[in-house]
Amino acid sequence: MTTALSTPVEQPSRRIAQQILDFLSDIPASHELPSEHPRARAEAIAVVARRKAFLASSSLALPPGPLGWLTVLPELVAIWKIQARMVSDIATACGQHATLSREQMLYCLFRHAASQAVRDLVVYAGQRVIVQAATASTVRRVAERIGIKLSERALGSSLARFVPVAGALGVGAYAWYDTRQVARTAIAIFSREVEFIPAPRNTEAGDRAPAAHKTSL
Protein backbone atom coordinates (compact mmCIF):
# COMPACT_ATOMS: atom_id res chain seq x y z
CA MET A 1 0.00 0.00 0.00
CA THR A 2 2.77 2.45 0.96
CA THR A 3 4.71 1.81 -2.24
CA ALA A 4 1.67 2.32 -4.43
CA LEU A 5 0.86 5.64 -2.78
CA SER A 6 4.42 6.97 -2.95
CA THR A 7 5.11 6.13 -6.60
CA PRO A 8 3.19 9.06 -8.21
CA VAL A 9 5.14 11.56 -6.10
CA GLU A 10 8.55 9.89 -6.27
CA GLN A 11 8.71 9.49 -10.04
CA PRO A 12 8.03 13.16 -10.91
CA SER A 13 10.42 14.28 -8.18
CA ARG A 14 13.22 12.14 -9.64
CA ARG A 15 12.60 13.53 -13.11
CA ILE A 16 12.63 17.08 -11.79
CA ALA A 17 15.84 16.43 -9.82
CA GLN A 18 17.56 15.04 -12.92
CA GLN A 19 16.45 18.04 -14.97
CA ILE A 20 17.93 20.32 -12.31
CA LEU A 21 21.25 18.46 -12.42
CA ASP A 22 21.33 18.59 -16.23
CA PHE A 23 20.41 22.26 -16.13
CA LEU A 24 23.23 23.14 -13.71
CA SER A 25 25.90 21.66 -15.98
CA ASP A 26 26.02 24.85 -18.06
CA ILE A 27 25.64 28.29 -16.50
CA PRO A 28 24.26 30.70 -19.15
CA ALA A 29 26.55 33.27 -20.70
CA SER A 30 25.53 36.91 -20.53
CA HIS A 31 25.70 39.72 -23.06
CA GLU A 32 25.35 42.33 -20.32
CA LEU A 33 28.14 44.65 -19.27
CA PRO A 34 28.97 45.75 -15.71
CA SER A 35 26.72 48.69 -14.96
CA GLU A 36 27.48 51.97 -13.25
CA HIS A 37 24.06 51.63 -11.63
CA PRO A 38 23.84 47.87 -11.01
CA ARG A 39 20.69 47.79 -8.90
CA ALA A 40 18.67 49.84 -11.36
CA ARG A 41 19.92 47.73 -14.26
CA ALA A 42 19.19 44.54 -12.33
CA GLU A 43 15.62 45.69 -11.71
CA ALA A 44 15.18 46.41 -15.43
CA ILE A 45 16.51 42.94 -16.30
CA ALA A 46 14.05 41.42 -13.84
CA VAL A 47 11.07 43.24 -15.38
CA VAL A 48 11.82 41.78 -18.81
CA ALA A 49 12.35 38.28 -17.37
CA ARG A 50 9.04 38.38 -15.48
CA ARG A 51 7.18 39.18 -18.68
CA LYS A 52 8.92 36.37 -20.55
CA ALA A 53 8.17 33.91 -17.75
CA PHE A 54 4.49 34.84 -17.71
CA LEU A 55 4.12 34.44 -21.47
CA ALA A 56 6.07 31.18 -21.62
CA SER A 57 4.26 29.60 -18.68
CA SER A 58 0.74 30.64 -19.65
CA SER A 59 1.31 29.51 -23.25
CA LEU A 60 2.53 26.07 -22.21
CA ALA A 61 -0.39 25.72 -19.79
CA LEU A 62 -3.04 26.30 -22.47
CA PRO A 63 -3.52 22.63 -23.51
CA PRO A 64 -6.48 21.43 -21.41
CA GLY A 65 -6.96 18.32 -19.32
CA PRO A 66 -4.63 15.30 -19.46
CA LEU A 67 -2.79 16.76 -22.46
CA GLY A 68 -1.75 19.63 -20.22
CA TRP A 69 0.03 17.22 -17.85
CA LEU A 70 2.60 16.58 -20.54
CA THR A 71 3.62 20.25 -20.50
CA VAL A 72 4.30 20.55 -16.74
CA LEU A 73 7.97 19.55 -16.82
CA PRO A 74 8.73 21.42 -20.08
CA GLU A 75 7.15 24.48 -18.49
CA LEU A 76 9.39 24.20 -15.43
CA VAL A 77 12.49 23.88 -17.61
CA ALA A 78 11.45 26.81 -19.80
CA ILE A 79 10.99 29.04 -16.74
CA TRP A 80 14.31 27.92 -15.25
CA LYS A 81 16.07 28.90 -18.48
CA ILE A 82 14.54 32.36 -18.38
CA GLN A 83 15.37 32.76 -14.71
CA ALA A 84 18.92 31.41 -15.08
CA ARG A 85 19.64 33.88 -17.87
CA MET A 86 18.21 36.62 -15.66
CA VAL A 87 20.46 35.60 -12.76
CA SER A 88 23.46 35.52 -15.10
CA ASP A 89 22.62 39.00 -16.45
CA ILE A 90 22.11 40.40 -12.94
CA ALA A 91 25.45 38.97 -11.82
CA THR A 92 27.12 40.56 -14.84
CA ALA A 93 25.45 43.93 -14.28
CA CYS A 94 26.80 43.80 -10.73
CA GLY A 95 30.29 42.90 -11.98
CA GLN A 96 30.25 39.36 -10.56
CA HIS A 97 29.56 37.02 -13.47
CA ALA A 98 33.10 35.60 -13.34
CA THR A 99 32.37 34.17 -9.89
CA LEU A 100 28.84 32.93 -10.59
CA SER A 101 28.73 29.32 -9.40
CA ARG A 102 26.25 26.46 -9.53
CA GLU A 103 25.70 26.88 -5.79
CA GLN A 104 24.64 30.50 -6.28
CA MET A 105 22.45 29.53 -9.21
CA LEU A 106 20.75 26.79 -7.17
CA TYR A 107 20.20 29.18 -4.30
CA CYS A 108 18.80 31.97 -6.46
CA LEU A 109 16.42 29.74 -8.39
CA PHE A 110 15.03 27.73 -5.49
CA ARG A 111 15.49 29.65 -2.23
CA HIS A 112 11.88 30.82 -2.11
CA ALA A 113 10.38 27.52 -3.30
CA ALA A 114 12.57 25.06 -1.36
CA SER A 115 14.41 27.10 1.25
CA GLN A 116 15.27 24.14 3.49
CA ALA A 117 16.98 22.33 0.62
CA VAL A 118 19.38 25.17 -0.24
CA ARG A 119 19.81 26.92 3.10
CA ASP A 120 23.38 25.64 3.67
CA LEU A 121 24.68 26.82 0.28
CA VAL A 122 24.57 30.56 0.97
CA VAL A 123 24.73 32.47 4.25
CA TYR A 124 24.26 36.21 4.70
CA ALA A 125 26.72 37.87 7.07
CA GLY A 126 26.08 41.60 7.14
CA GLN A 127 27.34 43.06 3.87
CA ARG A 128 28.92 39.75 2.88
CA VAL A 129 27.50 36.61 1.36
CA ILE A 130 29.29 33.37 2.18
CA VAL A 131 28.96 30.67 -0.48
CA GLN A 132 29.77 27.10 0.53
CA ALA A 133 31.07 25.10 -2.42
CA ALA A 134 29.30 21.76 -2.66
CA THR A 135 30.50 18.35 -3.77
CA ALA A 136 28.73 16.55 -6.61
CA SER A 137 26.97 14.26 -4.13
CA THR A 138 25.77 17.24 -2.10
CA VAL A 139 24.40 18.95 -5.20
CA ARG A 140 22.55 15.75 -6.10
CA ARG A 141 21.01 15.52 -2.62
CA VAL A 142 19.93 19.15 -2.81
CA ALA A 143 18.42 18.58 -6.27
CA GLU A 144 16.50 15.56 -4.98
CA ARG A 145 15.06 17.55 -2.08
CA ILE A 146 14.07 20.34 -4.45
CA GLY A 147 12.51 17.76 -6.77
CA ILE A 148 10.26 16.47 -3.99
CA LYS A 149 9.13 20.00 -3.13
CA LEU A 150 8.53 21.04 -6.72
CA SER A 151 6.66 17.85 -7.59
CA GLU A 152 3.99 18.94 -5.10
CA ARG A 153 3.72 22.30 -6.84
CA ALA A 154 3.66 20.60 -10.23
CA LEU A 155 0.61 18.59 -9.15
CA GLY A 156 -1.28 21.80 -8.43
CA SER A 157 -0.13 23.24 -11.73
CA SER A 158 -1.38 20.20 -13.63
CA LEU A 159 -4.79 20.46 -11.95
CA ALA A 160 -5.05 24.11 -13.01
CA ARG A 161 -4.81 22.97 -16.62
CA PHE A 162 -8.32 21.53 -16.34
CA VAL A 163 -9.65 25.11 -16.26
CA PRO A 164 -9.24 26.49 -19.80
CA VAL A 165 -7.65 29.96 -20.16
CA ALA A 166 -8.19 30.96 -16.52
CA GLY A 167 -5.99 28.09 -15.38
CA ALA A 168 -3.29 29.09 -17.85
CA LEU A 169 -3.41 32.68 -16.62
CA GLY A 170 -3.08 31.47 -13.04
CA VAL A 171 -0.05 29.34 -13.92
CA GLY A 172 1.47 32.31 -15.76
CA ALA A 173 0.85 34.61 -12.81
CA TYR A 174 2.70 32.21 -10.53
CA ALA A 175 5.64 32.12 -12.96
CA TRP A 176 5.68 35.95 -12.87
CA TYR A 177 5.73 35.91 -9.06
CA ASP A 178 8.31 33.11 -8.96
CA THR A 179 10.63 35.04 -11.28
CA ARG A 180 10.28 38.16 -9.16
CA GLN A 181 11.39 36.21 -6.09
CA VAL A 182 14.38 34.78 -7.97
CA ALA A 183 15.37 38.30 -9.04
CA ARG A 184 15.17 39.61 -5.48
CA THR A 185 17.44 36.83 -4.26
CA ALA A 186 19.94 37.43 -7.07
CA ILE A 187 20.06 41.17 -6.42
CA ALA A 188 20.53 40.55 -2.69
CA ILE A 189 23.50 38.26 -3.37
CA PHE A 190 25.30 40.10 -6.15
CA SER A 191 25.00 43.54 -4.56
CA ARG A 192 27.19 42.28 -1.69
CA GLU A 193 30.75 41.10 -1.28
CA VAL A 194 30.89 37.36 -1.94
CA GLU A 195 33.18 35.00 -0.03
CA PHE A 196 33.67 31.43 -1.25
CA ILE A 197 34.46 28.48 1.00
CA PRO A 198 35.82 25.53 -1.00
CA ALA A 199 34.33 22.08 -0.54
CA PRO A 200 36.34 20.02 1.99
CA ARG A 201 38.77 17.55 0.53
CA ASN A 202 39.29 13.97 1.67
CA THR A 203 40.93 14.36 5.06
CA GLU A 204 42.18 10.77 4.95
CA ALA A 205 44.58 11.80 2.21
CA GLY A 206 45.92 14.53 4.43
CA ASP A 207 44.59 17.30 2.20
CA ARG A 208 43.37 20.53 3.66
CA ALA A 209 40.87 22.82 2.02
CA PRO A 210 42.51 25.98 0.68
CA ALA A 211 41.69 29.29 2.26
CA ALA A 212 38.48 31.02 1.22
CA HIS A 213 38.74 33.78 -1.34
CA LYS A 214 36.67 36.89 -1.73
CA THR A 215 35.29 38.98 -4.52
CA SER A 216 33.56 42.31 -4.34
CA LEU A 217 32.00 44.88 -6.64
VONU-309629 format. One record per residue (C-alpha): residue in three letters; x, y, z. Coordinates in pm, whole numbers, plus 32768, in hexadecimal, padded with zeros to 4 digits. Last residue first. Layout:
BEGIN
{r = Ala | east = X | north = Y | up = Z}
...
END
This chain:
BEGIN
{r = Leu | east = 8C80 | north = 9188 | up = 7D68}
{r = Ser | east = 8D1C | north = 9087 | up = 7E4E}
{r = Thr | east = 8DC9 | north = 8F3A | up = 7E3C}
{r = Lys | east = 8E53 | north = 8E69 | up = 7F53}
{r = His | east = 8F22 | north = 8D32 | up = 7F7A}
{r = Ala | east = 8F08 | north = 8C1E | up = 807A}
{r = Ala | east = 9049 | north = 8B71 | up = 80E2}
{r = Pro | east = 909B | north = 8A26 | up = 8044}
{r = Ala | east = 8FF7 | north = 88EA | up = 80CA}
{r = Arg | east = 90F1 | north = 8805 | up = 816E}
{r = Asp | east = 916B | north = 86C2 | up = 80DC}
{r = Gly | east = 91F0 | north = 85AD | up = 81BB}
{r = Ala | east = 916A | north = 849C | up = 80DD}
{r = Glu | east = 907A | north = 8435 | up = 81EF}
{r = Thr | east = 8FFD | north = 859C | up = 81FA}
{r = Asn | east = 8F59 | north = 8575 | up = 80A7}
{r = Arg | east = 8F25 | north = 86DB | up = 8035}
{r = Pro | east = 8E32 | north = 87D2 | up = 80C7}
{r = Ala | east = 8D69 | north = 88A0 | up = 7FCA}
{r = Pro | east = 8DFE | north = 89F9 | up = 7F9C}
{r = Ile | east = 8D76 | north = 8B20 | up = 8064}
{r = Phe | east = 8D27 | north = 8C47 | up = 7F83}
{r = Glu | east = 8CF6 | north = 8DAC | up = 7FFD}
{r = Val | east = 8C11 | north = 8E98 | up = 7F3E}
{r = Glu | east = 8C03 | north = 900E | up = 7F80}
{r = Arg | east = 8A9F | north = 9084 | up = 7F57}
{r = Ser | east = 89C4 | north = 9102 | up = 7E38}
{r = Phe | east = 89E2 | north = 8FAA | up = 7D99}
{r = Ile | east = 892E | north = 8EF2 | up = 7EAF}
{r = Ala | east = 8805 | north = 8FD7 | up = 7EF3}
{r = Ile | east = 87D6 | north = 9015 | up = 7D7E}
{r = Ala | east = 87CA | north = 8E9F | up = 7D3D}
{r = Thr | east = 86D0 | north = 8E63 | up = 7E56}
{r = Arg | east = 85ED | north = 8F79 | up = 7DDC}
{r = Ala | east = 8601 | north = 8EF6 | up = 7C78}
{r = Val | east = 859E | north = 8D96 | up = 7CE3}
{r = Gln | east = 8473 | north = 8E25 | up = 7D9F}
{r = Arg | east = 8404 | north = 8EE8 | up = 7C6C}
{r = Thr | east = 8427 | north = 8DB0 | up = 7B98}
{r = Asp | east = 833F | north = 8CEF | up = 7C80}
{r = Tyr | east = 823D | north = 8E07 | up = 7C76}
{r = Trp | east = 8238 | north = 8E0B | up = 7AF9}
{r = Ala | east = 8234 | north = 8C8C | up = 7AF0}
{r = Tyr | east = 810E | north = 8C95 | up = 7BE3}
{r = Ala | east = 8055 | north = 8D85 | up = 7AFF}
{r = Gly | east = 8093 | north = 8C9F | up = 79D8}
{r = Val | east = 7FFB | north = 8B76 | up = 7A90}
{r = Gly | east = 7ECC | north = 8C4B | up = 7AE8}
{r = Leu | east = 7EAB | north = 8CC4 | up = 7982}
{r = Ala | east = 7EB7 | north = 8B5D | up = 7907}
{r = Gly | east = 7DA9 | north = 8AF9 | up = 79FE}
{r = Ala | east = 7CCD | north = 8C18 | up = 798C}
{r = Val | east = 7D03 | north = 8BB4 | up = 7820}
{r = Pro | east = 7C64 | north = 8A59 | up = 7844}
{r = Val | east = 7C3B | north = 89CF | up = 79A6}
{r = Phe | east = 7CC0 | north = 8869 | up = 799E}
{r = Arg | east = 7E1F | north = 88F9 | up = 7982}
{r = Ala | east = 7E07 | north = 896B | up = 7AEB}
{r = Leu | east = 7E21 | north = 87FE | up = 7B55}
{r = Ser | east = 7F76 | north = 87E4 | up = 7AAD}
{r = Ser | east = 7FF3 | north = 8914 | up = 7B6B}
{r = Gly | east = 7F80 | north = 8884 | up = 7CB5}
{r = Leu | east = 803D | north = 8743 | up = 7C6D}
{r = Ala | east = 816E | north = 880C | up = 7C01}
{r = Arg | east = 8174 | north = 88B6 | up = 7D54}
{r = Glu | east = 818F | north = 8766 | up = 7E02}
{r = Ser | east = 829A | north = 86F9 | up = 7D09}
{r = Leu | east = 8355 | north = 8838 | up = 7D60}
{r = Lys | east = 8391 | north = 87D0 | up = 7EC7}
{r = Ile | east = 8402 | north = 866F | up = 7E71}
{r = Gly | east = 84E3 | north = 86F0 | up = 7D5B}
{r = Ile | east = 857F | north = 87F2 | up = 7E43}
{r = Arg | east = 85E2 | north = 86DB | up = 7F30}
{r = Glu | east = 8672 | north = 8614 | up = 7E0E}
{r = Ala | east = 8732 | north = 8742 | up = 7D8D}
{r = Val | east = 87C9 | north = 877B | up = 7EE7}
{r = Arg | east = 8835 | north = 8610 | up = 7EFA}
{r = Arg | east = 88CF | north = 8627 | up = 7D9E}
{r = Val | east = 8988 | north = 8767 | up = 7DF8}
{r = Thr | east = 8A11 | north = 86BC | up = 7F2E}
{r = Ser | east = 8A89 | north = 8592 | up = 7E63}
{r = Ala | east = 8B39 | north = 8677 | up = 7D6B}
{r = Thr | east = 8BEA | north = 872B | up = 7E87}
{r = Ala | east = 8B72 | north = 8880 | up = 7EF6}
{r = Ala | east = 8C23 | north = 89CE | up = 7F0E}
{r = Gln | east = 8BA1 | north = 8A96 | up = 8035}
{r = Val | east = 8B50 | north = 8BFB | up = 7FD0}
{r = Ile | east = 8B71 | north = 8D09 | up = 80DA}
{r = Val | east = 8ABE | north = 8E4D | up = 8088}
{r = Arg | east = 8B4C | north = 8F87 | up = 8120}
{r = Gln | east = 8AAE | north = 90D2 | up = 8183}
{r = Gly | east = 8A30 | north = 9040 | up = 82CA}
{r = Ala | east = 8A70 | north = 8ECB | up = 82C3}
{r = Tyr | east = 897A | north = 8E25 | up = 81D6}
{r = Val | east = 89A9 | north = 8CAF | up = 81A9}
{r = Val | east = 8999 | north = 8BF0 | up = 8061}
{r = Leu | east = 89A4 | north = 8A7A | up = 801C}
{r = Asp | east = 8922 | north = 8A04 | up = 816F}
{r = Arg | east = 87BD | north = 8A84 | up = 8136}
{r = Val | east = 8792 | north = 89D5 | up = 7FE8}
{r = Ala | east = 86A2 | north = 88B9 | up = 803E}
{r = Gln | east = 85F7 | north = 896E | up = 815D}
{r = Ser | east = 85A1 | north = 8A96 | up = 807D}
{r = Ala | east = 84E9 | north = 89CA | up = 7F78}
{r = Ala | east = 840E | north = 8AC0 | up = 7EB6}
{r = His | east = 84A4 | north = 8C0A | up = 7F2D}
{r = Arg | east = 860D | north = 8B95 | up = 7F21}
{r = Phe | east = 85DF | north = 8AD5 | up = 7DDB}
{r = Leu | east = 866A | north = 8B9E | up = 7CB9}
{r = Cys | east = 8758 | north = 8C7D | up = 7D7A}
{r = Tyr | east = 87E4 | north = 8B66 | up = 7E52}
{r = Leu | east = 881B | north = 8A77 | up = 7D33}
{r = Met | east = 88C5 | north = 8B89 | up = 7C67}
{r = Gln | east = 89A0 | north = 8BEA | up = 7D8C}
{r = Glu | east = 8A0A | north = 8A80 | up = 7DBD}
{r = Arg | east = 8A41 | north = 8A56 | up = 7C47}
{r = Ser | east = 8B39 | north = 8B74 | up = 7C54}
{r = Leu | east = 8B44 | north = 8CDD | up = 7BDD}
{r = Thr | east = 8CA5 | north = 8D59 | up = 7C23}
{r = Ala | east = 8CEE | north = 8DE8 | up = 7ACA}
{r = His | east = 8B8C | north = 8E76 | up = 7ABD}
{r = Gln | east = 8BD1 | north = 8F60 | up = 7BE0}
{r = Gly | east = 8BD5 | north = 90C2 | up = 7B52}
{r = Cys | east = 8A78 | north = 911C | up = 7BCF}
{r = Ala | east = 89F1 | north = 9129 | up = 7A6C}
{r = Thr | east = 8A98 | north = 8FD8 | up = 7A34}
{r = Ala | east = 89F1 | north = 8F39 | up = 7B62}
{r = Ile | east = 88A3 | north = 8FC8 | up = 7AF2}
{r = Asp | east = 88D6 | north = 8F3C | up = 7993}
{r = Ser | east = 892A | north = 8DE0 | up = 7A1A}
{r = Val | east = 87FE | north = 8DE8 | up = 7B04}
{r = Met | east = 871D | north = 8E4E | up = 79E2}
{r = Arg | east = 87AC | north = 8D3C | up = 7905}
{r = Ala | east = 8764 | north = 8C45 | up = 7A1C}
{r = Gln | east = 8601 | north = 8CCC | up = 7A41}
{r = Ile | east = 85AE | north = 8CA4 | up = 78D2}
{r = Lys | east = 8647 | north = 8B4A | up = 78C8}
{r = Trp | east = 8597 | north = 8AE8 | up = 7A0B}
{r = Ile | east = 844B | north = 8B58 | up = 7976}
{r = Ala | east = 8479 | north = 8A79 | up = 7844}
{r = Val | east = 84E1 | north = 8954 | up = 791F}
{r = Leu | east = 83AB | north = 8974 | up = 79F9}
{r = Glu | east = 82CB | north = 8990 | up = 78C7}
{r = Pro | east = 8369 | north = 885E | up = 7828}
{r = Leu | east = 831D | north = 87A3 | up = 796E}
{r = Val | east = 81AE | north = 8807 | up = 7976}
{r = Thr | east = 816A | north = 87E9 | up = 77FE}
{r = Leu | east = 8104 | north = 867A | up = 77FA}
{r = Trp | east = 8003 | north = 86BA | up = 7907}
{r = Gly | east = 7F51 | north = 87AB | up = 781A}
{r = Leu | east = 7EE9 | north = 868C | up = 773A}
{r = Pro | east = 7E31 | north = 85FA | up = 7866}
{r = Gly | east = 7D48 | north = 8728 | up = 7874}
{r = Pro | east = 7D78 | north = 885F | up = 77A3}
{r = Pro | east = 7EA0 | north = 88D7 | up = 76D1}
{r = Leu | east = 7ED0 | north = 8A46 | up = 7739}
{r = Ala | east = 7FD9 | north = 8A0C | up = 7845}
{r = Leu | east = 80FD | north = 8A2F | up = 7753}
{r = Ser | east = 8083 | north = 8B87 | up = 76EB}
{r = Ser | east = 804A | north = 8BF8 | up = 7853}
{r = Ser | east = 81AA | north = 8B90 | up = 78B4}
{r = Ala | east = 825F | north = 8C2E | up = 778E}
{r = Leu | east = 819C | north = 8D74 | up = 779D}
{r = Phe | east = 81C1 | north = 8D9C | up = 7915}
{r = Ala | east = 8331 | north = 8D3F | up = 7911}
{r = Lys | east = 837C | north = 8E35 | up = 77F9}
{r = Arg | east = 82CE | north = 8F4E | up = 78B4}
{r = Arg | east = 8388 | north = 8EFE | up = 79F4}
{r = Ala | east = 84D3 | north = 8EF4 | up = 7937}
{r = Val | east = 849E | north = 9052 | up = 78A7}
{r = Val | east = 8453 | north = 90E4 | up = 79FE}
{r = Ala | east = 857D | north = 902E | up = 7A98}
{r = Ile | east = 8673 | north = 90C6 | up = 79A2}
{r = Ala | east = 85EE | north = 9221 | up = 79F9}
{r = Glu | east = 861A | north = 91D9 | up = 7B6D}
{r = Ala | east = 877F | north = 9166 | up = 7B2F}
{r = Arg | east = 87C8 | north = 92A5 | up = 7A6E}
{r = Ala | east = 874B | north = 9378 | up = 7B90}
{r = Arg | east = 8815 | north = 92AB | up = 7C86}
{r = Pro | east = 8950 | north = 92B3 | up = 7BB3}
{r = His | east = 8966 | north = 942B | up = 7B75}
{r = Glu | east = 8ABC | north = 944D | up = 7AD3}
{r = Ser | east = 8A70 | north = 9305 | up = 7A28}
{r = Pro | east = 8B51 | north = 91DF | up = 79DD}
{r = Leu | east = 8AFE | north = 9171 | up = 7879}
{r = Glu | east = 89E7 | north = 9089 | up = 7810}
{r = His | east = 8A0A | north = 8F84 | up = 76FE}
{r = Ser | east = 89F9 | north = 8E6B | up = 77FB}
{r = Ala | east = 8A5F | north = 8CFF | up = 77EA}
{r = Pro | east = 897A | north = 8BFE | up = 7885}
{r = Ile | east = 8A04 | north = 8B0D | up = 798E}
{r = Asp | east = 8A2A | north = 89B5 | up = 78F2}
{r = Ser | east = 8A1E | north = 8876 | up = 79C2}
{r = Leu | east = 8913 | north = 890A | up = 7AA5}
{r = Phe | east = 87F9 | north = 88B2 | up = 79B3}
{r = Asp | east = 8855 | north = 8743 | up = 79A9}
{r = Leu | east = 884D | north = 8736 | up = 7B26}
{r = Ile | east = 8701 | north = 87F0 | up = 7B31}
{r = Gln | east = 866D | north = 870C | up = 7A27}
{r = Gln | east = 86DC | north = 85E0 | up = 7AF4}
{r = Ala | east = 8630 | north = 866B | up = 7C2A}
{r = Ile | east = 84EF | north = 86AC | up = 7B65}
{r = Arg | east = 84EC | north = 8549 | up = 7AE1}
{r = Arg | east = 852A | north = 84BE | up = 7C3C}
{r = Ser | east = 8412 | north = 8594 | up = 7CCE}
{r = Pro | east = 8323 | north = 8524 | up = 7BBD}
{r = Gln | east = 8367 | north = 83B5 | up = 7C14}
{r = Glu | east = 8357 | north = 83DD | up = 7D8D}
{r = Val | east = 8202 | north = 8484 | up = 7D9E}
{r = Pro | east = 813F | north = 838A | up = 7CCB}
{r = Thr | east = 81FF | north = 8265 | up = 7D6C}
{r = Ser | east = 81BA | north = 82B9 | up = 7ED9}
{r = Leu | east = 8056 | north = 8234 | up = 7EEA}
{r = Ala | east = 80A7 | north = 80E8 | up = 7E45}
{r = Thr | east = 81D7 | north = 80B5 | up = 7F20}
{r = Thr | east = 8115 | north = 80F5 | up = 8060}
{r = Met | east = 8000 | north = 8000 | up = 8000}
END
